[in-house]
Amino acid sequence: MARNSPSFLITGPHKAGKSTLCLDILNHVQTRELSTGGVITLQNNVRWFYLIQSKKKVLFEARNHESSVSIGKFRISEENLQLALQHIAQGLDCEYLFIDEIGILEMSGKGYFPVLETALTRPQGNIIVIRESIFDNFLSEFSLKFDYEVLRCSFGKNKSLLNQVKRKIDKNFQEK
């Protein structure tokens, strides 16, 4: 793991570009040939889990008769959620670990929760997207074992956030 790799908690309103910012950060980190792992949730008419290590997309939502975990109007594919959990667990030794997105499901002990407590003990290199509505509860519930900067996404502001993150990652990369 890179020494002093910066960590970021990304939050903001629904559809403010949190996952897109996360993906842009991933692309930048990978240009530095730093090891990356975890999962990013993408949406392009259909929701996907992007499994970083295998570079595969798998469906987020369950199909008709598929085993699922329900949250609100969503039925999450149990099989693909397990793949996402495996990728997060495998990413624990990477220089940068991405977890997108922590929400109500995790706060109720489901979703990514089984690997979340272990992931949150990593000392650095965490890029974590947290649903805005549970952000304060998340910080109260989990004792984070790393220093982090909060990035609050908003429409039209994310490019400056990305540039800020790039500078911090590049500074760390040059010091390495």
MDAnalysis code that builds the backbone (N, CA, C; Angstrom):
import MDAnalysis as mda
import numpy as np

u = mda.Universe.empty(528, n_residues=176, atom_resindex=np.repeat(np.arange(176), 3), trajectory=True)
u.add_TopologyAttr("name", ["N", "CA", "C"] * 176)
u.add_TopologyAttr("resid", np.arange(1, 177))
u.add_TopologyAttr("resname", ["MET", "ALA", "ARG", "ASN", "SER", "PRO", "SER", "PHE", "LEU", "ILE", "THR", "GLY", "PRO", "HIS", "LYS", "ALA", "GLY", "LYS", "SER", "THR", "LEU", "CYS", "LEU", "ASP", "ILE", "LEU", "ASN", "HIS", "VAL", "GLN", "THR", "ARG", "GLU", "LEU", "SER", "THR", "GLY", "GLY", "VAL", "ILE", "THR", "LEU", "GLN", "ASN", "ASN", "VAL", "ARG", "TRP", "PHE", "TYR", "LEU", "ILE", "GLN", "SER", "LYS", "LYS", "LYS", "VAL", "LEU", "PHE", "GLU", "ALA", "ARG", "ASN", "HIS", "GLU", "SER", "SER", "VAL", "SER", "ILE", "GLY", "LYS", "PHE", "ARG", "ILE", "SER", "GLU", "GLU", "ASN", "LEU", "GLN", "LEU", "ALA", "LEU", "GLN", "HIS", "ILE", "ALA", "GLN", "GLY", "LEU", "ASP", "CYS", "GLU", "TYR", "LEU", "PHE", "ILE", "ASP", "GLU", "ILE", "GLY", "ILE", "LEU", "GLU", "MET", "SER", "GLY", "LYS", "GLY", "TYR", "PHE", "PRO", "VAL", "LEU", "GLU", "THR", "ALA", "LEU", "THR", "ARG", "PRO", "GLN", "GLY", "ASN", "ILE", "ILE", "VAL", "ILE", "ARG", "GLU", "SER", "ILE", "PHE", "ASP", "ASN", "PHE", "LEU", "SER", "GLU", "PHE", "SER", "LEU", "LYS", "PHE", "ASP", "TYR", "GLU", "VAL", "LEU", "ARG", "CYS", "SER", "PHE", "GLY", "LYS", "ASN", "LYS", "SER", "LEU", "LEU", "ASN", "GLN", "VAL", "LYS", "ARG", "LYS", "ILE", "ASP", "LYS", "ASN", "PHE", "GLN", "GLU", "LYS"])
u.atoms.positions = np.array([
    [0.840, -1.173, 0.000],
    [0.000, 0.000, 0.000],
    [0.887, 1.239, 0.000],
    [0.510, 2.245, -0.776],
    [1.299, 3.468, -0.853],
    [1.281, 4.185, 0.491],
    [2.417, 4.726, 0.859],
    [2.495, 5.456, 2.120],
    [1.736, 6.772, 1.993],
    [0.859, 7.031, 2.949],
    [0.088, 8.272, 3.003],
    [-0.823, 8.499, 1.797],
    [-1.321, 7.438, 1.189],
    [-2.285, 7.606, 0.101],
    [-3.511, 8.309, 0.660],
    [-3.935, 9.414, 0.045],
    [-5.068, 10.153, 0.598],
    [-6.378, 9.376, 0.488],
    [-7.274, 9.625, 1.442],
    [-8.603, 9.009, 1.443],
    [-9.657, 10.099, 1.288],
    [-10.753, 9.733, 0.608],
    [-11.826, 10.687, 0.360],
    [-13.171, 10.028, 0.614],
    [-14.058, 10.765, 1.288],
    [-15.452, 10.375, 1.426],
    [-16.228, 11.280, 0.488],
    [-16.952, 10.676, -0.450],
    [-17.682, 11.432, -1.471],
    [-19.166, 11.373, -1.140],
    [-19.808, 12.532, -1.086],
    [-21.238, 12.591, -0.817],
    [-21.844, 13.710, -1.660],
    [-23.153, 13.803, -1.641],
    [-23.843, 14.841, -2.400],
    [-25.230, 14.380, -2.772],
    [-26.007, 15.270, -3.375],
    [-27.384, 14.941, -3.739],
    [-27.468, 13.818, -4.782],
    [-28.648, 13.226, -4.871],
    [-28.934, 12.202, -5.878],
    [-28.637, 12.771, -7.266],
    [-27.930, 11.998, -8.077],
    [-27.586, 12.350, -9.463],
    [-26.650, 13.555, -9.568],
    [-25.859, 13.817, -8.526],
    [-24.913, 14.941, -8.561],
    [-23.575, 14.547, -9.171],
    [-23.405, 13.263, -9.540],
    [-22.167, 12.833, -10.179],
    [-21.165, 12.172, -9.251],
    [-21.636, 11.638, -8.133],
    [-20.728, 11.000, -7.166],
    [-20.010, 9.801, -7.774],
    [-20.756, 8.920, -8.426],
    [-20.140, 7.727, -9.025],
    [-19.252, 8.097, -10.206],
    [-19.650, 9.111, -10.953],
    [-18.824, 9.578, -12.071],
    [-17.502, 10.142, -11.547],
    [-17.558, 10.906, -10.467],
    [-16.331, 11.416, -9.850],
    [-15.463, 10.256, -9.381],
    [-16.090, 9.271, -8.780],
    [-15.373, 8.082, -8.306],
    [-14.666, 7.388, -9.479],
    [-15.359, 7.229, -10.593],
    [-14.781, 6.599, -11.780],
    [-13.630, 7.442, -12.342],
    [-13.794, 8.760, -12.344],
    [-12.717, 9.644, -12.812],
    [-11.482, 9.530, -11.916],
    [-11.696, 9.422, -10.609],
    [-10.575, 9.240, -9.680],
    [-9.896, 7.900, -9.957],
    [-10.697, 6.850, -10.161],
    [-10.143, 5.529, -10.489],
    [-9.258, 5.622, -11.728],
    [-9.755, 6.248, -12.774],
    [-8.981, 6.365, -14.014],
    [-7.662, 7.093, -13.770],
    [-7.687, 8.133, -12.965],
    [-6.456, 8.875, -12.670],
    [-5.470, 8.017, -11.880],
    [-5.967, 7.347, -10.858],
    [-5.098, 6.485, -10.036],
    [-4.458, 5.407, -10.911],
    [-5.240, 4.839, -11.826],
    [-4.712, 3.777, -12.684],
    [-3.657, 4.294, -13.657],
    [-3.715, 5.570, -14.045],
    [-2.657, 6.112, -14.911],
    [-1.324, 6.172, -14.174],
    [-1.376, 6.154, -12.861],
    [-0.160, 6.157, -12.035],
    [0.301, 4.731, -11.727],
    [-0.397, 3.769, -12.304],
    [-0.093, 2.343, -12.123],
    [-0.081, 1.938, -10.652],
    [-1.014, 2.514, -9.897],
    [-1.209, 2.136, -8.501],
    [-2.275, 1.053, -8.456],
    [-2.157, 0.120, -7.532],
    [-3.126, -0.978, -7.480],
    [-4.474, -0.468, -6.970],
    [-5.531, -0.954, -7.611],
    [-6.888, -0.518, -7.281],
    [-7.796, -1.726, -7.132],
    [-8.789, -1.581, -6.272],
    [-9.764, -2.646, -6.083],
    [-11.078, -2.082, -5.595],
    [-12.072, -2.961, -5.550],
    [-13.378, -2.573, -5.046],
    [-14.433, -2.548, -6.129],
    [-15.427, -1.692, -5.922],
    [-16.585, -1.665, -6.804],
    [-17.120, -0.239, -6.926],
    [-17.550, 0.101, -8.146],
    [-18.214, 1.374, -8.417],
    [-19.558, 1.040, -9.051],
    [-20.604, 1.727, -8.604],
    [-21.935, 1.510, -9.164],
    [-22.149, 2.504, -10.299],
    [-22.427, 1.982, -11.485],
    [-22.623, 2.816, -12.669],
    [-24.072, 2.747, -13.123],
    [-24.512, 3.787, -13.809],
    [-25.865, 3.772, -14.347],
    [-25.863, 4.389, -15.729],
    [-26.421, 3.643, -16.675],
    [-26.594, 4.111, -18.040],
    [-27.851, 3.421, -18.540],
    [-28.998, 3.920, -18.143],
    [-30.309, 3.294, -18.342],
    [-30.483, 2.061, -17.460],
    [-29.405, 1.373, -17.159],
    [-29.417, 0.184, -16.308],
    [-28.338, 0.387, -15.253],
    [-28.584, -0.080, -14.030],
    [-27.565, 0.013, -12.973],
    [-26.638, -1.189, -13.039],
    [-25.339, -0.919, -12.830],
    [-24.307, -1.949, -12.884],
    [-23.396, -1.843, -11.673],
    [-22.850, -2.977, -11.279],
    [-21.685, -2.996, -10.401],
    [-20.485, -3.073, -11.340],
    [-19.559, -2.132, -11.253],
    [-18.309, -2.241, -11.997],
    [-17.289, -2.835, -11.043],
    [-16.848, -4.061, -11.340],
    [-15.914, -4.800, -10.500],
    [-14.502, -4.434, -10.950],
    [-13.824, -3.637, -10.173],
    [-12.588, -2.989, -10.607],
    [-11.485, -3.970, -10.985],
    [-11.210, -4.962, -10.136],
    [-10.082, -5.847, -10.428],
    [-10.301, -6.649, -11.709],
    [-11.516, -7.119, -11.940],
    [-11.778, -7.933, -13.132],
    [-12.205, -7.088, -14.332],
    [-12.434, -5.796, -14.099],
    [-12.877, -4.873, -15.151],
    [-14.165, -5.350, -15.816],
    [-15.054, -5.938, -15.015],
    [-16.334, -6.434, -15.528],
    [-17.479, -5.620, -14.957],
    [-18.552, -5.528, -15.745],
    [-19.798, -4.950, -15.261],
    [-20.799, -6.088, -15.094],
    [-21.474, -6.109, -13.946],
    [-22.544, -7.079, -13.720],
    [-23.773, -6.309, -13.267],
    [-24.940, -6.847, -13.588],
    [-26.187, -6.159, -13.269],
    [-26.347, -5.929, -11.774],
    [-26.785, -4.757, -11.427],
    [-27.070, -4.376, -10.047],
    [-28.440, -4.923, -9.636],
    [-29.424, -4.699, -10.483],
    [-30.789, -5.099, -10.152],
    [-31.042, -6.551, -10.538],
    [-31.824, -7.216, -9.693],
    [-32.161, -8.621, -9.919],
    [-33.138, -8.742, -11.079],
    [-33.017, -9.839, -11.783],
    [-33.996, -10.160, -12.825],
    [-35.206, -10.802, -12.164],
    [-36.225, -11.093, -12.942],
    [-37.529, -11.540, -12.432],
    [-37.499, -12.519, -11.264],
    [-36.947, -13.697, -11.441],
    [-37.021, -14.729, -10.405],
    [-35.695, -14.934, -9.688],
    [-34.774, -14.015, -9.882],
    [-33.459, -14.124, -9.265],
    [-33.543, -13.773, -7.776],
    [-32.730, -14.446, -6.979],
    [-32.633, -14.145, -5.553],
    [-32.152, -12.703, -5.392],
    [-32.777, -11.965, -4.461],
    [-32.460, -10.546, -4.363],
    [-32.515, -10.035, -2.928],
    [-31.932, -8.862, -2.760],
    [-32.018, -8.093, -1.525],
    [-32.807, -6.843, -1.894],
    [-33.859, -6.539, -1.150],
    [-34.704, -5.389, -1.484],
    [-34.376, -4.183, -0.621],
    [-34.378, -3.033, -1.270],
    [-34.236, -1.764, -0.568],
    [-35.051, -0.732, -1.348],
    [-36.077, -0.206, -0.715],
    [-36.957, 0.736, -1.406],
    [-37.544, 0.096, -2.646],
    [-37.427, 0.785, -3.770],
    [-37.978, 0.263, -5.027],
    [-37.017, -0.679, -5.748],
    [-35.827, -0.879, -5.202],
    [-34.814, -1.695, -5.868],
    [-34.773, -3.123, -5.338],
    [-34.532, -4.035, -6.254],
    [-34.242, -5.434, -5.920],
    [-32.829, -5.696, -6.433],
    [-31.884, -5.799, -5.516],
    [-30.477, -5.967, -5.879],
    [-30.176, -7.444, -6.062],
    [-29.510, -7.782, -7.149],
    [-29.122, -9.162, -7.433],
    [-28.238, -9.686, -6.306],
    [-28.699, -10.719, -5.616],
    [-27.925, -11.324, -4.524],
    [-26.602, -11.887, -5.045],
    [-26.654, -12.560, -6.187],
    [-25.440, -13.154, -6.767],
    [-24.401, -12.084, -7.104],
    [-24.844, -11.000, -7.731],
    [-23.903, -9.957, -8.125],
    [-23.449, -9.110, -6.935],
    [-24.300, -8.987, -5.920],
    [-23.880, -8.334, -4.683],
    [-22.748, -9.130, -4.038],
    [-22.843, -10.451, -4.081],
    [-21.769, -11.293, -3.536],
    [-20.463, -11.086, -4.305],
    [-20.565, -10.935, -5.629],
    [-19.364, -10.635, -6.434],
    [-18.761, -9.289, -6.025],
    [-19.630, -8.307, -5.801],
    [-19.152, -6.992, -5.368],
    [-18.446, -7.096, -4.017],
    [-19.030, -7.852, -3.096],
    [-18.408, -8.054, -1.779],
    [-17.037, -8.713, -1.916],
    [-16.942, -9.700, -2.798],
    [-15.656, -10.374, -3.029],
    [-14.612, -9.387, -3.552],
    [-15.025, -8.507, -4.467],
    [-14.081, -7.539, -5.033],
    [-13.628, -6.515, -3.991],
    [-14.534, -6.134, -3.107],
    [-14.126, -5.222, -2.029],
    [-13.129, -5.930, -1.118],
    [-13.441, -7.168, -0.740],
    [-12.542, -7.938, 0.140],
    [-11.175, -8.143, -0.517],
    [-11.165, -8.446, -1.814],
    [-9.898, -8.646, -2.528],
    [-9.121, -7.339, -2.669],
    [-9.830, -6.227, -2.633],
    [-9.185, -4.925, -2.780],
    [-8.581, -4.370, -1.504],
    [-8.748, -5.082, -0.405],
    [-8.248, -4.581, 0.882],
    [-6.737, -4.353, 0.890],
    [-5.999, -5.094, 0.081],
    [-4.543, -4.937, 0.030],
    [-4.074, -3.996, -1.080],
    [-5.005, -3.428, -1.818],
    [-4.640, -2.505, -2.900],
    [-4.271, -1.133, -2.333],
    [-3.553, -0.366, -3.136],
    [-3.186, 0.986, -2.709],
    [-4.415, 1.884, -2.595],
    [-5.396, 1.664, -3.457],
    [-6.648, 2.419, -3.401],
    [-7.819, 1.451, -3.464],
    [-8.733, 1.604, -2.505],
    [-9.945, 0.787, -2.435],
    [-11.152, 1.692, -2.654],
    [-11.986, 1.319, -3.623],
    [-13.185, 2.078, -3.962],
    [-14.421, 1.323, -3.476],
    [-15.302, 2.039, -2.787],
    [-16.582, 1.461, -2.355],
    [-17.671, 2.467, -2.706],
    [-18.538, 2.086, -3.633],
    [-19.614, 2.946, -4.117],
    [-20.902, 2.122, -4.174],
    [-21.851, 2.307, -3.418],
    [-22.151, 3.431, -2.551],
    [-22.691, 2.879, -1.244],
    [-22.356, 3.513, -0.164],
    [-22.888, 3.126, 1.143],
    [-24.192, 3.887, 1.357],
    [-25.232, 3.132, 1.738],
    [-26.543, 3.751, 1.938],
    [-27.318, 3.084, 3.056],
    [-28.620, 3.155, 2.942],
    [-29.527, 2.617, 3.963],
    [-29.306, 1.124, 4.168],
    [-29.050, 0.410, 3.100],
    [-28.839, -1.040, 3.191],
    [-27.682, -1.362, 4.140],
    [-26.580, -0.676, 3.977],
    [-25.404, -0.918, 4.826],
    [-25.665, -0.489, 6.271],
    [-26.425, 0.580, 6.452],
    [-26.731, 1.044, 7.807],
    [-27.650, 0.067, 8.537],
    [-28.325, -0.804, 7.777],
    [-29.184, -1.820, 8.401],
    [-28.494, -3.184, 8.456],
    [-27.168, -3.203, 8.219],
    [-26.402, -4.440, 8.356],
    [-26.428, -5.336, 7.135],
    [-26.830, -4.797, 5.983],
    [-26.904, -5.588, 4.748],
    [-26.001, -4.958, 3.687],
    [-26.164, -5.394, 2.441],
    [-25.374, -4.829, 1.350],
    [-23.892, -5.079, 1.551],
    [-23.093, -4.021, 1.517],
    [-21.637, -4.128, 1.681],
    [-21.215, -4.310, 3.138],
    [-22.169, -4.275, 4.060],
    [-21.843, -4.297, 5.487],
    [-20.877, -5.406, 5.895],
    [-21.008, -6.648, 5.369],
    [-20.100, -7.711, 5.824],
    [-18.609, -7.400, 5.653],
    [-18.240, -6.588, 4.682],
    [-16.820, -6.250, 4.495],
    [-16.502, -4.812, 4.900],
    [-17.531, -4.060, 5.203],
    [-17.351, -2.641, 5.480],
    [-16.492, -2.378, 6.708],
    [-16.764, -3.069, 7.786],
    [-15.996, -2.815, 9.009],
    [-14.508, -3.098, 8.809],
    [-14.185, -4.159, 8.090],
    [-12.780, -4.459, 7.796],
    [-12.193, -3.389, 6.880],
    [-12.939, -3.004, 5.862],
    [-12.451, -1.991, 4.918],
    [-12.180, -0.663, 5.623],
    [-12.997, -0.331, 6.589],
    [-12.853, 0.961, 7.261],
    [-11.697, 1.006, 8.252],
    [-11.010, -0.122, 8.431],
    [-9.819, -0.119, 9.287],
    [-8.544, 0.127, 8.477],
    [-8.673, 0.174, 7.147],
    [-7.501, 0.478, 6.315],
    [-6.996, 1.871, 6.670],
    [-5.689, 2.050, 6.785],
    [-5.176, 3.348, 7.224],
    [-5.231, 4.451, 6.166],
    [-5.326, 4.093, 4.887],
    [-5.315, 5.118, 3.840],
    [-5.759, 4.532, 2.509],
    [-5.910, 5.423, 1.522],
    [-6.244, 4.996, 0.167],
    [-7.680, 4.543, -0.005],
    [-8.604, 5.122, 0.769],
    [-10.016, 4.749, 0.679],
    [-10.783, 5.820, -0.086],
    [-11.529, 5.385, -1.093],
    [-12.397, 6.279, -1.853],
    [-13.804, 5.716, -1.659],
    [-14.602, 6.386, -0.833],
    [-15.884, 5.822, -0.418],
    [-17.003, 6.806, -0.723],
    [-18.006, 6.334, -1.462],
    [-19.189, 7.134, -1.767],
    [-20.251, 6.803, -0.723],
    [-20.817, 7.847, -0.129],
    [-21.814, 7.674, 0.923],
    [-23.044, 8.498, 0.570],
    [-24.188, 7.835, 0.591],
    [-25.446, 8.522, 0.303],
    [-25.599, 9.709, 1.264],
    [-25.952, 10.850, 0.715],
    [-26.034, 12.084, 1.498],
    [-26.989, 11.967, 2.689],
    [-28.101, 11.277, 2.497],
    [-29.116, 11.191, 3.554],
    [-28.645, 10.429, 4.792],
    [-27.599, 9.621, 4.674],
    [-27.113, 8.847, 5.822],
    [-25.697, 9.255, 6.231],
    [-25.154, 10.290, 5.615],
    [-23.750, 10.653, 5.829],
    [-23.418, 10.870, 7.310],
    [-24.186, 11.712, 7.991],
    [-23.903, 11.991, 9.403],
    [-24.065, 10.742, 10.259],
    [-25.099, 9.953, 9.986],
    [-25.300, 8.697, 10.727],
    [-24.140, 7.734, 10.487],
    [-23.645, 7.695, 9.257],
    [-22.508, 6.839, 8.928],
    [-21.295, 7.219, 9.779],
    [-20.993, 8.510, 9.834],
    [-19.843, 8.964, 10.619],
    [-20.021, 8.667, 12.107],
    [-21.257, 8.740, 12.594],
    [-21.533, 8.422, 14.006],
    [-21.423, 6.931, 14.275],
    [-21.898, 6.135, 13.330],
    [-21.975, 4.675, 13.511],
    [-20.615, 3.989, 13.403],
    [-19.806, 4.440, 12.458],
    [-18.537, 3.777, 12.186],
    [-17.375, 4.636, 12.673],
    [-16.462, 3.996, 13.334],
    [-15.258, 4.675, 13.801],
    [-14.198, 4.530, 12.710],
    [-13.996, 5.581, 11.938],
    [-13.046, 5.514, 10.829],
    [-11.626, 5.552, 11.360],
    [-10.797, 4.660, 10.847],
    [-9.414, 4.509, 11.318],
    [-8.419, 5.191, 10.379],
    [-8.884, 6.137, 9.614],
    [-8.007, 6.809, 8.659],
    [-8.387, 8.284, 8.568],
    [-7.430, 9.093, 8.141],
    [-7.698, 10.504, 7.874],
    [-8.370, 10.599, 6.510],
    [-9.306, 11.496, 6.387],
    [-10.036, 11.619, 5.126],
    [-10.424, 13.064, 4.886],
    [-10.727, 13.325, 3.632],
    [-11.278, 14.609, 3.230],
    [-12.659, 14.341, 2.658],
    [-13.620, 15.182, 3.002],
    [-14.979, 15.037, 2.486],
    [-15.098, 15.835, 1.191],
    [-15.585, 15.171, 0.146],
    [-15.861, 15.818, -1.139],
    [-17.372, 15.868, -1.308],
    [-17.934, 17.066, -1.362],
    [-19.381, 17.218, -1.528],
    [-19.666, 17.567, -2.987],
    [-20.185, 16.583, -3.699],
    [-20.499, 16.774, -5.113],
    [-21.708, 17.687, -5.258],
    [-21.689, 18.473, -6.302],
    [-22.859, 19.257, -6.682],
    [-22.774, 19.467, -8.183],
    [-23.897, 19.722, -8.780],
    [-23.964, 19.862, -10.221],
    [-23.035, 20.984, -10.682],
    [-22.128, 20.669, -11.602],
    [-21.234, 21.663, -12.167],
    [-19.970, 21.943, -11.373],
    [-19.794, 21.319, -10.217],
    [-18.631, 21.607, -9.363],
    [-17.619, 20.461, -9.352],
    [-17.963, 19.344, -9.913],
    [-17.151, 18.141, -9.733],
    [-15.799, 18.182, -10.435],
    [-15.669, 18.978, -11.487],
    [-14.373, 19.068, -12.161],
    [-13.326, 19.658, -11.216],
    [-13.706, 20.673, -10.454],
    [-12.752, 21.260, -9.501],
    [-12.434, 20.269, -8.385],
    [-13.418, 19.459, -7.964],
    [-13.152, 18.414, -6.966],
    [-12.161, 17.394, -7.520],
    [-12.372, 16.990, -8.775],
    [-11.471, 16.021, -9.402],
    [-10.051, 16.580, -9.473],
    [-9.909, 17.830, -9.865],
    [-8.571, 18.432, -9.948],
    [-7.897, 18.478, -8.577],
    [-8.670, 18.766, -7.554],
    [-8.159, 18.780, -6.180],
    [-7.653, 17.389, -5.782],
    [-8.434, 16.358, -6.101],
    [-8.053, 14.978, -5.783],
    [-6.803, 14.585, -6.566],
    [-6.770, 14.920, -7.845],
    [-5.605, 14.588, -8.680],
    [-4.327, 15.179, -8.096],
    [-4.399, 16.445, -7.663],
    [-3.211, 17.092, -7.079],
    [-2.725, 16.330, -5.848],
    [-3.650, 15.914, -5.007],
    [-3.257, 15.199, -3.777],
    [-2.684, 13.822, -4.094],
    [-3.294, 13.127, -5.042],
    [-2.783, 11.805, -5.425],
    [-1.409, 11.952, -6.073],
    [-1.269, 12.935, -6.953],
    [0.011, 13.143, -7.634],
    [1.109, 13.546, -6.659],
    [0.764, 14.368, -5.681],
    [1.758, 14.759, -4.668],
    [2.242, 13.520, -3.924],
    [1.326, 12.666, -3.533],
    [1.687, 11.426, -2.842],
    [2.508, 10.521, -3.753],
    [2.130, 10.441, -5.024],
    [2.824, 9.592, -5.993],
    [4.273, 10.055, -6.165],
    [4.488, 11.358, -6.230],
    [5.835, 11.899, -6.413],
    [6.706, 11.698, -5.177],
    [6.079, 11.676, -4.000],
    [6.828, 11.478, -2.752],
    [7.200, 10.022, -2.538],
    [6.555, 9.135, -3.249],
    [6.711, 7.695, -3.055],
    [8.089, 7.193, -3.385],
])
